[in-house]
């Protein structure tokens, strides 16, 4: 029989809090008791536009994406979240706005639901978590700024190379049209860029 | 003769810390002693690409903008910062990366230089500042996410209307080409949008 404690310790979020956020076993046990988990089937929505988002989601297994619809009803991918990533509609969770975005499971997915109460408790309990959480926010801002820079000024090729660097293991898990949507280019441009890169790599070997 | 204290209290940053961040006079006096100010002439750079950015800049008077150059050497405006705004190259100031961006004075400008030490001291001294600073970060993320959404999926008109909402007093202070650059559209598109909006407003009155 597996005890609750050892079950918890085998969870990816436990490992993440320990290895990445630098929390001690004791600290993790003190703050994790009320954490909820959820399973989302491939193709299902975890959040829909207009709803209030009460949680950040930590992906333990599977793959989520968030997207929005423009005025013409066209989808634009905002973010992908494979294992060990967080995904959230931040305006909704921090400012109680109705959500602008959708969060959908690209694969069967298991998430941990992270509420404001968890963050508060972890901040109070663990100085390491507080520093980590602060760094995480700044890093998030850094990535968003980088994305704005890419959308404003980079070629399709540079955007695609940056995508590969950020999400190295997603190329085979995500349909091409979603990658093109994330990059803000047409599927045709993505296809052209991929052919050109394959050609360059072929020549350089 | 004006004492140092009353000079400080007449400063816009003092008012900002008191009114917006919710700090008490006593807390502000305790943390502000070492703050530095700087004057930048119109057209001069406060930060150049490749430098390390050691400060966030709070604009007390005047107007700054940050921009980057793409591979073809074309400028892309990242942000404007009129009075009571902060501007910074965040990757550089928080992660010690060489700056990717330039910060330039559009008008003669006076700034307060906010170092990491000030933030730490203010966080320790004032619970109100700590909450405010946290909210500021989340709000920054919300605005960046909104900008990404606009760049991915919005028409030139929607982008322009969102600009007016965000920077209501900048239309007459900033050259049109810089606004177009910020919006990620051509100056011709901006000119067309402005004409169409003027026409709509004319008809609706």
Interface residues (C-beta under 8 A of the other chain):
Chain A: X68 X69 X70 X71 X74 X76 X78 X90 X91 X94 X95 X100 X135 X137 X138 X139 X140 X141 X142 X144 X145 X146 X147 X148 X149 X151 X152 X153 X154 X155 X158 X181 X184
Chain B: X68 X69 X70 X71 X74 X76 X78 X90 X91 X94 X95 X100 X135 X137 X138 X139 X140 X141 X142 X144 X145 X146 X147 X148 X149 X151 X152 X153 X154 X155 X158 X181 X184
